């Protein structure tokens, strides 16, 4: 399997060095996460726990992620002298584990003062629950991803459902991530396609970030932009490998997702990775929960939303040349091209493929911009009745 010339840890060191050189002009966070991204990475977990002298750990999973990596994690930990507590997060009545108050309280009640670290076994939702609880209880947490499906593994922000509304709370990043290609390659292709969709959403989020800088006077960071753009381009260039489910394809999408997450940590906010497309996705998620529907993969919604916005944003640049900031939208791929990439990766590309009510499309286009206090092309179009 062909890998980048630098490991993800070597790349983080280089990014930290670049950030240090630029620190006089901008604010940067120094990244100290240890990441193991390789076949067999999970086997390094026991040595890490022994080195950190953890005496008691809690392993958190759901029904599916226990089979994917939870059982293996526990078996490995039983080879060292460490106490193990297990917690299976409960599904709601629709059959989903969601990052809401009930799930958070379930974990809060299970963690004890003796717990030295919490290990998240799963993807986005389980990590978000563990992230916020670890932060509130001042416990380190470790990550064992079970699918290359989201860019939030390295994030310090926890998107949670509170009172039916999607809100992001500042929490903490994991101390270490053990991303085992042997585990990730066995995840359903729909999950990998969702990871590709989450990355493809950067086509609109990066452009939105430049617009928010120019029209909203929001913080901007060129190093973070460059890291995210490079990660996006790697995924696009290898979409066929990602679609094939090969080890190199899985490595590429996971590497890119981790890089995007690291970029957010460096900037200490998520603007590089989350623009109008994420706001639309969040609105759909809220409607699904409110209506008692099964959840739809985050990256699947993001990819469709980004493709949906692409031509709207490109049209802004054509119709409003007097708004110099909209030059950022000129280079966004067309909606048709983005849909081709999404389809090639094996995920949905059209709104209808998400199997949500037709009226939610217009609802999201006209209300999603109110969910976050960020300036985006979606907000501009709504403020000027252009959509």
The 8 nearest C-alpha neighbors of each residue, nearest first, counted from 0:
[[1, 247, 2, 246, 250, 245, 248, 3],
 [2, 0, 247, 3, 4, 246, 250, 251],
 [1, 3, 0, 4, 247, 250, 251, 5],
 [4, 2, 5, 6, 1, 7, 251, 254],
 [3, 5, 2, 6, 1, 10, 9, 7],
 [6, 4, 3, 9, 10, 7, 8, 2],
 [5, 7, 9, 8, 10, 3, 4, 2],
 [6, 8, 10, 9, 11, 5, 34, 254],
 [9, 7, 11, 10, 6, 34, 12, 33],
 [10, 8, 12, 6, 11, 7, 5, 13],
 [9, 11, 7, 13, 8, 12, 5, 6],
 [12, 10, 14, 8, 13, 9, 15, 7],
 [13, 11, 15, 9, 10, 14, 16, 8],
 [12, 14, 16, 10, 11, 15, 17, 9],
 [15, 13, 11, 17, 16, 12, 18, 10],
 [16, 14, 18, 12, 13, 17, 29, 11],
 [15, 17, 13, 19, 14, 18, 12, 20],
 [18, 16, 14, 20, 19, 15, 13, 21],
 [17, 19, 15, 21, 16, 20, 22, 14],
 [20, 18, 22, 16, 21, 17, 15, 27],
 [19, 21, 17, 18, 22, 16, 23, 15],
 [22, 20, 18, 19, 23, 24, 25, 17],
 [23, 21, 19, 25, 24, 20, 18, 26],
 [22, 24, 21, 25, 20, 26, 19, 18],
 [23, 25, 22, 21, 26, 20, 27, 18],
 [26, 24, 22, 23, 27, 21, 220, 18],
 [25, 27, 22, 28, 24, 266, 23, 21],
 [28, 26, 265, 266, 18, 22, 25, 29],
 [27, 29, 265, 30, 266, 264, 267, 26],
 [30, 28, 15, 265, 27, 31, 18, 19],
 [29, 31, 32, 28, 15, 265, 11, 264],
 [30, 32, 33, 29, 174, 11, 12, 175],
 [33, 31, 174, 175, 30, 34, 173, 176],
 [32, 34, 175, 176, 31, 174, 8, 35],
 [35, 33, 176, 175, 177, 36, 8, 32],
 [34, 36, 177, 40, 178, 176, 37, 33],
 [37, 35, 178, 179, 40, 34, 177, 180],
 [38, 36, 40, 179, 180, 39, 35, 178],
 [37, 39, 180, 179, 181, 40, 36, 182],
 [38, 40, 179, 41, 42, 37, 181, 180],
 [41, 39, 179, 37, 42, 177, 35, 38],
 [40, 42, 43, 177, 44, 39, 179, 178],
 [41, 43, 40, 44, 39, 45, 75, 46],
 [44, 42, 41, 46, 40, 45, 47, 177],
 [43, 45, 47, 41, 42, 46, 48, 177],
 [46, 44, 48, 47, 76, 43, 49, 75],
 [47, 45, 49, 48, 44, 43, 50, 42],
 [46, 48, 50, 44, 45, 49, 51, 43],
 [47, 49, 45, 51, 50, 46, 53, 52],
 [48, 50, 52, 46, 47, 51, 45, 53],
 [51, 49, 47, 52, 48, 46, 53, 45],
 [50, 52, 48, 49, 53, 47, 46, 54],
 [53, 51, 49, 50, 48, 54, 47, 81],
 [52, 54, 51, 115, 48, 55, 49, 56],
 [55, 53, 81, 82, 52, 115, 56, 80],
 [54, 56, 82, 114, 115, 81, 53, 83],
 [57, 55, 116, 83, 114, 115, 117, 82],
 [56, 58, 84, 117, 85, 83, 118, 59],
 [57, 59, 118, 85, 117, 84, 86, 119],
 [60, 58, 86, 119, 120, 87, 118, 85],
 [61, 59, 120, 87, 65, 64, 88, 121],
 [62, 60, 87, 88, 64, 63, 65, 89],
 [61, 63, 65, 64, 60, 87, 66, 88],
 [64, 62, 65, 66, 61, 67, 60, 121],
 [63, 65, 67, 66, 121, 61, 60, 62],
 [66, 64, 69, 63, 67, 62, 68, 70],
 [65, 67, 64, 63, 68, 69, 70, 62],
 [66, 68, 64, 65, 69, 145, 63, 182],
 [69, 67, 71, 65, 70, 66, 64, 72],
 [70, 68, 65, 72, 71, 66, 64, 120],
 [69, 71, 73, 72, 65, 68, 66, 74],
 [70, 72, 74, 68, 69, 73, 75, 67],
 [73, 71, 69, 75, 70, 74, 68, 76],
 [72, 74, 76, 70, 75, 71, 77, 69],
 [73, 75, 71, 77, 72, 76, 70, 78],
 [76, 74, 72, 73, 77, 78, 71, 45],
 [77, 75, 73, 78, 74, 45, 79, 72],
 [76, 78, 74, 75, 79, 73, 80, 81],
 [77, 79, 76, 75, 80, 74, 45, 81],
 [80, 78, 77, 76, 81, 45, 49, 75],
 [79, 81, 82, 78, 77, 54, 76, 49],
 [82, 80, 54, 55, 79, 83, 53, 76],
 [81, 83, 55, 54, 56, 84, 80, 77],
 [84, 82, 56, 57, 55, 81, 85, 58],
 [83, 85, 57, 58, 56, 82, 86, 55],
 [86, 84, 58, 57, 59, 83, 87, 60],
 [85, 87, 59, 88, 58, 60, 84, 57],
 [88, 86, 61, 60, 59, 89, 85, 62],
 [87, 89, 61, 60, 86, 90, 102, 96],
 [90, 88, 96, 87, 91, 102, 61, 95],
 [89, 91, 96, 95, 94, 92, 88, 93],
 [90, 92, 94, 93, 95, 96, 89, 97],
 [91, 93, 94, 90, 95, 291, 293, 96],
 [94, 92, 91, 293, 95, 292, 291, 90],
 [93, 95, 90, 91, 92, 96, 293, 89],
 [96, 94, 90, 91, 93, 97, 293, 294],
 [95, 97, 90, 91, 89, 88, 98, 94],
 [98, 96, 99, 95, 124, 102, 90, 91],
 [97, 99, 159, 128, 124, 160, 102, 127],
 [98, 100, 160, 102, 101, 97, 159, 161],
 [99, 101, 103, 102, 104, 161, 98, 160],
 [102, 100, 104, 103, 99, 105, 98, 97],
 [103, 101, 105, 104, 99, 100, 98, 106],
 [102, 104, 100, 106, 105, 101, 128, 107],
 [105, 103, 107, 101, 106, 102, 108, 100],
 [104, 106, 102, 103, 108, 107, 101, 109],
 [107, 105, 109, 104, 108, 103, 110, 102],
 [108, 106, 104, 109, 110, 105, 103, 132],
 [107, 109, 106, 105, 110, 104, 111, 103],
 [108, 110, 106, 107, 111, 105, 86, 104],
 [111, 109, 107, 108, 114, 106, 112, 57],
 [110, 112, 113, 114, 109, 108, 107, 115],
 [113, 111, 114, 110, 115, 136, 138, 55],
 [114, 112, 111, 115, 55, 110, 54, 56],
 [113, 115, 55, 111, 112, 56, 116, 110],
 [114, 116, 55, 53, 56, 113, 138, 54],
 [117, 115, 56, 139, 140, 138, 114, 57],
 [116, 118, 140, 57, 56, 58, 141, 119],
 [117, 119, 141, 58, 140, 142, 59, 57],
 [120, 118, 142, 59, 126, 143, 141, 121],
 [121, 119, 143, 60, 59, 144, 69, 64],
 [122, 120, 145, 144, 64, 125, 119, 60],
 [121, 123, 144, 145, 125, 124, 146, 126],
 [122, 124, 126, 125, 127, 149, 151, 152],
 [125, 123, 127, 126, 98, 122, 97, 128],
 [126, 124, 128, 127, 123, 121, 122, 129],
 [125, 127, 129, 123, 124, 128, 119, 130],
 [126, 128, 130, 157, 124, 125, 129, 123],
 [129, 127, 125, 130, 126, 131, 98, 103],
 [128, 130, 126, 132, 127, 131, 133, 125],
 [131, 129, 127, 133, 128, 132, 126, 171],
 [130, 132, 134, 170, 133, 128, 129, 135],
 [131, 133, 135, 129, 134, 130, 136, 107],
 [134, 132, 138, 130, 136, 131, 137, 135],
 [133, 135, 137, 131, 170, 132, 136, 171],
 [134, 136, 132, 133, 137, 131, 170, 138],
 [137, 135, 133, 134, 138, 132, 107, 110],
 [138, 136, 134, 133, 135, 139, 132, 171],
 [137, 139, 133, 136, 116, 115, 140, 134],
 [140, 138, 116, 133, 174, 117, 137, 173],
 [141, 139, 117, 173, 116, 118, 174, 133],
 [140, 142, 118, 173, 175, 174, 176, 119],
 [141, 143, 176, 119, 118, 144, 177, 175],
 [142, 144, 120, 177, 119, 178, 176, 145],
 [145, 143, 121, 122, 178, 146, 120, 142],
 [144, 146, 121, 183, 122, 182, 67, 143],
 [147, 145, 183, 148, 186, 144, 122, 190],
 [148, 146, 253, 191, 194, 149, 183, 252],
 [194, 147, 149, 190, 193, 191, 146, 298],
 [150, 148, 194, 151, 197, 123, 147, 298],
 [149, 151, 256, 260, 152, 257, 259, 197],
 [150, 152, 154, 153, 149, 260, 123, 256],
 [153, 151, 154, 150, 126, 257, 260, 123],
 [154, 152, 260, 151, 172, 261, 257, 173],
 [153, 155, 151, 172, 156, 260, 152, 264],
 [156, 154, 171, 172, 170, 169, 157, 264],
 [155, 157, 169, 170, 154, 168, 167, 158],
 [156, 158, 127, 168, 167, 159, 131, 170],
 [159, 157, 167, 166, 168, 156, 165, 127],
 [160, 158, 98, 166, 165, 99, 167, 157],
 [159, 161, 165, 99, 164, 163, 98, 166],
 [162, 160, 163, 164, 99, 159, 100, 165],
 [163, 161, 164, 160, 100, 99, 165, 166],
 [162, 164, 161, 160, 285, 289, 165, 288],
 [165, 163, 160, 161, 162, 285, 166, 159],
 [164, 166, 160, 159, 281, 161, 158, 285],
 [167, 165, 159, 158, 164, 160, 168, 161],
 [166, 168, 158, 157, 159, 156, 169, 165],
 [169, 167, 157, 156, 170, 158, 166, 159],
 [168, 170, 156, 155, 157, 167, 171, 131],
 [169, 171, 155, 134, 131, 156, 168, 130],
 [172, 170, 155, 134, 130, 173, 156, 169],
 [171, 173, 155, 154, 153, 174, 130, 170],
 [174, 172, 140, 141, 175, 142, 153, 171],
 [173, 175, 32, 141, 140, 139, 172, 33],
 [176, 174, 33, 141, 32, 173, 34, 142],
 [177, 175, 142, 34, 143, 178, 141, 35],
 [176, 178, 35, 143, 41, 40, 179, 142],
 [179, 177, 36, 144, 35, 143, 40, 176],
 [178, 180, 40, 38, 181, 182, 37, 39],
 [179, 181, 38, 183, 182, 37, 184, 178],
 [182, 180, 38, 179, 184, 183, 39, 185],
 [181, 183, 180, 179, 185, 184, 145, 67],
 [184, 182, 146, 180, 185, 186, 145, 181],
 [183, 185, 182, 181, 186, 180, 249, 246],
 [186, 184, 183, 182, 187, 181, 67, 146],
 [185, 187, 183, 146, 184, 188, 190, 145],
 [188, 186, 189, 190, 185, 191, 146, 184],
 [187, 189, 191, 190, 192, 186, 244, 345],
 [190, 188, 192, 187, 191, 346, 193, 345],
 [191, 189, 193, 148, 188, 192, 187, 146],
 [190, 192, 194, 188, 148, 193, 147, 189],
 [193, 191, 195, 189, 346, 194, 344, 190],
 [194, 192, 298, 299, 196, 190, 148, 191],
 [148, 195, 193, 149, 191, 197, 192, 196],
 [194, 196, 192, 198, 193, 197, 199, 191],
 [197, 195, 302, 193, 298, 199, 198, 194],
 [196, 198, 298, 194, 200, 195, 199, 301],
 [197, 199, 195, 200, 196, 201, 231, 194],
 [200, 198, 196, 201, 197, 202, 302, 195],
 [199, 201, 305, 202, 198, 197, 302, 203],
 [200, 202, 204, 199, 203, 205, 272, 198],
 [203, 201, 200, 199, 204, 205, 331, 206],
 [202, 204, 206, 201, 205, 200, 207, 305],
 [205, 203, 274, 201, 207, 273, 206, 272],
 [206, 204, 208, 271, 207, 201, 203, 202],
 [207, 205, 203, 327, 208, 209, 204, 328],
 [208, 206, 204, 210, 375, 205, 209, 274],
 [207, 209, 211, 205, 206, 210, 270, 204],
 [210, 208, 212, 206, 211, 207, 213, 327],
 [209, 211, 207, 213, 212, 324, 208, 214],
 [212, 210, 215, 374, 208, 214, 209, 213],
 [213, 211, 217, 216, 209, 210, 215, 214],
 [214, 212, 210, 211, 216, 324, 215, 209],
 [215, 213, 211, 210, 216, 212, 324, 374],
 [214, 216, 211, 217, 374, 212, 213, 210],
 [217, 215, 212, 213, 214, 211, 218, 219],
 [216, 218, 212, 215, 211, 219, 213, 373],
 [219, 217, 212, 216, 220, 211, 270, 208],
 [220, 218, 212, 217, 221, 208, 209, 224],
 [219, 221, 223, 222, 224, 266, 218, 25],
 [222, 220, 224, 223, 225, 219, 226, 266],
 [223, 221, 225, 224, 220, 226, 18, 17],
 [222, 224, 262, 226, 221, 225, 220, 227],
 [223, 225, 221, 227, 222, 226, 228, 271],
 [224, 226, 228, 222, 223, 227, 229, 221],
 [227, 225, 223, 229, 228, 224, 222, 230],
 [228, 226, 230, 259, 224, 225, 229, 231],
 [227, 229, 231, 225, 230, 226, 224, 232],
 [228, 230, 232, 226, 231, 227, 225, 233],
 [229, 231, 255, 227, 233, 228, 232, 226],
 [232, 230, 228, 234, 229, 233, 198, 227],
 [231, 233, 235, 229, 234, 230, 236, 228],
 [234, 232, 230, 236, 231, 235, 229, 237],
 [235, 233, 237, 231, 232, 236, 238, 252],
 [234, 236, 232, 238, 237, 233, 231, 340],
 [235, 237, 233, 234, 238, 232, 239, 231],
 [238, 236, 234, 240, 239, 235, 241, 233],
 [237, 239, 241, 235, 240, 234, 236, 242],
 [240, 238, 242, 241, 237, 243, 343, 344],
 [241, 239, 248, 243, 237, 242, 238, 245],
 [240, 242, 248, 238, 239, 244, 243, 249],
 [241, 243, 344, 239, 240, 244, 238, 345],
 [244, 242, 240, 245, 241, 239, 248, 344],
 [243, 245, 241, 242, 248, 249, 240, 184],
 [246, 244, 248, 247, 243, 240, 249, 241],
 [245, 247, 249, 248, 250, 184, 244, 0],
 [248, 246, 250, 245, 0, 249, 251, 1],
 [247, 249, 241, 240, 251, 245, 250, 246],
 [250, 248, 246, 252, 251, 247, 241, 253],
 [249, 251, 247, 253, 248, 252, 254, 246],
 [252, 250, 248, 254, 249, 253, 247, 255],
 [251, 253, 255, 249, 254, 250, 234, 256],
 [254, 252, 256, 147, 250, 255, 251, 249],
 [255, 253, 251, 257, 252, 256, 250, 258],
 [254, 256, 230, 258, 252, 253, 257, 251],
 [257, 255, 150, 253, 259, 258, 254, 252],
 [256, 258, 260, 254, 255, 259, 150, 253],
 [259, 257, 255, 261, 260, 256, 254, 262],
 [260, 258, 262, 227, 256, 257, 261, 255],
 [259, 261, 257, 153, 263, 262, 150, 258],
 [262, 260, 264, 258, 263, 259, 153, 257],
 [261, 263, 223, 259, 265, 260, 264, 258],
 [264, 262, 269, 260, 266, 261, 268, 265],
 [263, 265, 267, 261, 262, 266, 154, 260],
 [264, 266, 28, 262, 27, 263, 267, 261],
 [265, 267, 263, 268, 264, 27, 262, 28],
 [268, 266, 264, 265, 263, 28, 269, 27],
 [267, 269, 266, 263, 270, 264, 271, 156],
 [270, 268, 263, 271, 272, 273, 267, 266],
 [269, 271, 273, 272, 208, 268, 274, 204],
 [272, 270, 205, 269, 204, 273, 208, 224],
 [271, 273, 270, 204, 201, 269, 274, 205],
 [274, 272, 270, 204, 277, 269, 271, 275],
 [275, 273, 204, 276, 277, 207, 375, 270],
 [274, 276, 278, 277, 377, 375, 279, 204],
 [275, 277, 305, 304, 279, 274, 278, 301],
 [278, 276, 280, 279, 273, 275, 274, 301],
 [277, 279, 275, 281, 367, 280, 276, 282],
 [280, 278, 367, 282, 276, 277, 363, 281],
 [279, 281, 277, 283, 300, 278, 282, 301],
 [282, 280, 284, 278, 279, 283, 277, 285],
 [283, 281, 279, 285, 284, 280, 367, 363],
 [284, 282, 286, 280, 281, 285, 287, 279],
 [283, 285, 281, 287, 282, 286, 280, 288],
 [284, 286, 282, 288, 283, 287, 289, 164],
 [287, 285, 289, 283, 288, 284, 290, 282],
 [288, 286, 292, 284, 290, 285, 289, 291],
 [287, 289, 291, 285, 286, 290, 292, 284],
 [290, 288, 286, 287, 291, 285, 163, 292],
 [289, 291, 287, 288, 292, 286, 285, 293],
 [290, 292, 288, 289, 287, 93, 293, 92],
 [293, 291, 287, 290, 288, 294, 93, 289],
 [294, 292, 93, 95, 295, 287, 291, 94],
 [293, 295, 292, 287, 296, 95, 284, 288],
 [296, 294, 297, 293, 300, 299, 353, 284],
 [297, 295, 299, 298, 300, 193, 294, 190],
 [296, 298, 300, 299, 301, 295, 193, 280],
 [299, 297, 193, 197, 196, 301, 300, 296],
 [298, 300, 193, 296, 302, 297, 301, 196],
 [299, 301, 303, 297, 280, 298, 302, 304],
 [302, 300, 298, 304, 299, 303, 280, 197],
 [301, 303, 196, 305, 299, 200, 304, 300],
 [302, 304, 306, 348, 300, 305, 301, 349],
 [305, 303, 307, 276, 301, 302, 306, 300],
 [304, 306, 276, 200, 308, 302, 307, 303],
 [307, 305, 334, 309, 303, 304, 308, 337],
 [306, 308, 304, 305, 309, 303, 334, 310],
 [309, 307, 311, 305, 306, 310, 312, 304],
 [308, 310, 306, 334, 312, 311, 307, 333],
 [309, 311, 313, 312, 334, 308, 333, 314],
 [312, 310, 314, 308, 309, 313, 315, 307],
 [313, 311, 315, 309, 314, 310, 328, 308],
 [312, 314, 310, 328, 316, 315, 329, 311],
 [315, 313, 317, 311, 312, 316, 318, 310],
 [314, 316, 312, 318, 313, 317, 319, 311],
 [315, 317, 325, 314, 313, 319, 326, 318],
 [318, 316, 314, 315, 319, 320, 313, 329],
 [319, 317, 315, 316, 314, 320, 321, 313],
 [318, 320, 321, 316, 315, 322, 317, 325],
 [321, 319, 322, 316, 317, 318, 323, 325],
 [320, 322, 319, 323, 325, 318, 324, 316],
 [323, 321, 320, 324, 319, 325, 316, 326],
 [322, 324, 325, 321, 326, 320, 319, 316],
 [323, 325, 210, 326, 322, 213, 327, 214],
 [326, 324, 316, 327, 323, 328, 322, 315],
 [325, 327, 328, 324, 329, 316, 323, 320],
 [328, 326, 325, 206, 329, 324, 209, 330],
 [327, 329, 313, 326, 325, 331, 330, 312],
 [330, 328, 313, 326, 327, 331, 316, 325],
 [329, 331, 328, 332, 327, 313, 326, 206],
 [330, 332, 328, 329, 202, 333, 309, 313],
 [333, 331, 336, 330, 337, 334, 309, 202],
 [334, 332, 336, 335, 310, 309, 337, 331],
 [333, 335, 306, 337, 309, 336, 310, 338],
 [336, 334, 338, 333, 337, 339, 306, 332],
 [337, 335, 339, 333, 338, 334, 332, 340],
 [338, 336, 340, 334, 339, 335, 306, 341],
 [337, 339, 348, 341, 335, 336, 340, 342],
 [340, 338, 336, 342, 337, 341, 343, 335],
 [341, 339, 343, 337, 338, 342, 344, 336],
 [342, 340, 338, 344, 343, 348, 339, 346],
 [343, 341, 345, 339, 344, 340, 346, 348],
 [342, 344, 340, 345, 341, 339, 242, 239],
 [345, 343, 242, 341, 192, 342, 346, 238],
 [346, 344, 342, 343, 192, 242, 341, 189],
 [345, 347, 192, 342, 341, 344, 189, 348],
 [348, 346, 352, 349, 342, 299, 341, 353],
 [347, 349, 338, 303, 341, 342, 346, 350],
 [350, 348, 351, 352, 347, 303, 338, 353],
 [349, 351, 352, 353, 303, 348, 354, 360],
 [350, 352, 353, 349, 354, 355, 357, 356],
 [353, 351, 354, 350, 349, 347, 348, 355],
 [352, 354, 351, 350, 355, 347, 349, 295],
 [355, 353, 352, 351, 356, 350, 357, 295],
 [354, 356, 353, 357, 351, 359, 350, 352],
 [357, 355, 358, 359, 354, 360, 351, 353],
 [356, 358, 359, 360, 355, 351, 361, 350],
 [357, 359, 360, 356, 361, 362, 355, 363],
 [360, 358, 362, 357, 361, 356, 363, 283],
 [359, 361, 358, 363, 362, 357, 364, 350],
 [362, 360, 364, 363, 359, 358, 365, 357],
 [361, 363, 359, 365, 360, 364, 366, 358],
 [364, 362, 367, 366, 279, 360, 365, 361],
 [363, 365, 361, 362, 366, 367, 360, 279],
 [366, 364, 362, 363, 361, 367, 381, 368],
 [365, 367, 363, 368, 369, 364, 362, 370],
 [368, 366, 363, 279, 278, 369, 370, 282],
 [367, 369, 378, 366, 370, 377, 278, 371],
 [368, 370, 367, 371, 366, 372, 378, 278],
 [371, 369, 368, 367, 278, 372, 366, 282],
 [372, 370, 373, 369, 368, 278, 367, 166],
 [371, 373, 374, 370, 369, 368, 375, 378],
 [374, 372, 371, 375, 211, 215, 217, 368],
 [373, 375, 211, 215, 378, 372, 376, 210],
 [376, 374, 207, 378, 377, 211, 275, 373],
 [375, 377, 379, 378, 380, 207, 312, 275],
 [378, 376, 375, 380, 379, 275, 368, 381],
 [377, 379, 375, 368, 381, 376, 380, 382],
 [380, 378, 376, 382, 381, 377, 383, 375],
 [381, 379, 385, 377, 383, 378, 382, 386],
 [380, 382, 384, 378, 383, 379, 385, 386],
 [381, 383, 379, 380, 384, 378, 385, 377],
 [382, 384, 380, 381, 385, 379, 386, 378],
 [385, 383, 381, 386, 382, 380, 379, 365],
 [386, 384, 380, 383, 381, 382, 379, 315],
 [385, 384, 380, 381, 365, 364, 383, 311]]
